[in-house]
Amino acid sequence: MDEDVAAGFEQLVSDALDELPDEIRDLMTNVAVTVEDEPPPGENLLGLYQGVPWGNRGPYYAGALPDKITIYRLPLERVSGGDPERLRAAVRRTVFHEIAHHFGISDQRLVDIDRY
């Protein structure tokens, strides 16, 4: 991966995280946000949340490994068609979508509230 391209993409992810309201950012605990080139083979994903959703963490959650949000660079670049503003918007939407999963919001609920 070209280091400049990767750094630019990671900055888009960072910018999206910076746009979160402070109240949301403060609630995001024990979660790592990472960037990878492609999703696992056979998966058609722009991003992926893996972990225990925030609302499902009980009293025995302490000491757990961090949840992981992965943002996939190449699929997002493909769907943006080379348009930098479309890429920025797609990254932002994907980051916010995966953060919603971190808080236990399902894909169906995102559809219901017109946020999918």
C-alpha positions in Angstrom: 0.0 0.0 0.0 1.3 3.5 -0.9 2.2 5.2 2.4 0.8 8.6 1.3 -2.5 7.0 0.2 -2.8 5.0 3.4 -2.0 8.1 5.6 -4.6 10.1 3.7 -7.2 7.5 4.2 -6.4 7.1 7.9 -6.8 10.8 8.2 -10.3 10.6 6.7 -11.1 8.0 9.4 -9.6 10.2 12.1 -11.6 13.2 10.8 -14.8 11.2 11.0 -14.0 10.2 14.6 -13.3 13.9 15.4 -16.7 14.8 14.1 -18.4 12.7 16.8 -20.2 14.7 19.5 -18.2 14.7 22.8 -21.0 12.7 24.5 -20.6 9.8 22.1 -16.8 9.9 22.0 -16.8 9.8 25.8 -19.0 6.7 25.9 -16.7 4.8 23.4 -14.7 2.7 25.7 -12.5 -0.3 25.1 -12.8 -0.1 21.3 -10.0 0.2 18.7 -10.6 1.6 15.2 -8.3 0.2 12.5 -7.9 0.4 8.7 -7.2 -2.6 6.5 -7.1 -2.7 2.7 -9.7 -5.4 2.1 -12.3 -7.4 4.1 -11.9 -11.1 4.6 -12.1 -13.2 1.4 -15.7 -13.6 0.3 -17.0 -10.7 2.4 -18.5 -7.7 0.7 -18.0 -5.1 3.5 -17.0 -1.5 3.9 -16.5 -1.8 7.6 -16.9 -4.3 10.4 -17.6 -4.2 14.1 -16.4 -7.0 16.3 -17.0 -7.1 20.0 -19.5 -6.8 22.8 -21.9 -3.9 22.2 -21.7 -1.2 24.8 -25.3 -1.9 26.1 -24.6 -5.6 26.5 -21.6 -5.2 28.8 -22.4 -6.5 32.2 -20.6 -6.5 35.5 -18.1 -9.1 34.4 -16.9 -7.2 31.3 -13.8 -5.8 33.0 -10.5 -7.0 31.5 -12.0 -7.9 28.1 -10.0 -7.4 25.0 -10.9 -4.2 23.1 -13.8 -4.3 20.6 -12.6 -3.7 17.0 -14.0 -1.5 14.3 -12.3 -2.1 11.0 -12.7 0.2 8.0 -11.8 -1.3 4.6 -9.9 1.2 2.4 -10.1 -0.3 -1.1 -13.8 -1.1 -1.2 -14.5 2.5 0.0 -12.2 3.9 -2.7 -14.0 1.8 -5.3 -17.5 2.9 -4.3 -16.3 6.6 -4.3 -15.2 6.3 -8.0 -12.1 8.4 -7.4 -14.1 11.4 -6.1 -12.4 12.7 -3.0 -15.7 14.2 -1.6 -17.6 11.0 -2.2 -14.8 9.1 -0.4 -14.9 11.4 2.6 -18.6 11.0 2.8 -18.4 7.2 2.4 -15.7 6.9 5.1 -17.7 9.1 7.5 -20.9 7.1 6.9 -19.1 3.8 7.4 -17.3 4.9 10.6 -20.6 6.2 12.0 -22.4 3.0 11.0 -19.8 0.8 12.8 -19.9 3.0 15.8 -23.7 2.5 15.9 -23.0 -1.3 16.1 -20.6 -0.6 19.0 -23.6 0.9 20.8 -25.8 -2.1 20.0 -27.8 -0.5 17.1 -28.7 -3.2 14.6 -28.7 -2.8 10.8 -32.5 -3.1 10.9 -32.8 -0.3 13.5 -30.5 1.8 11.3 -32.9 1.2 8.4 -35.9 2.0 10.5 -34.4 5.4 11.5 -33.3 6.1 7.9 -29.6 5.9 8.8 -28.5 2.9 6.9 
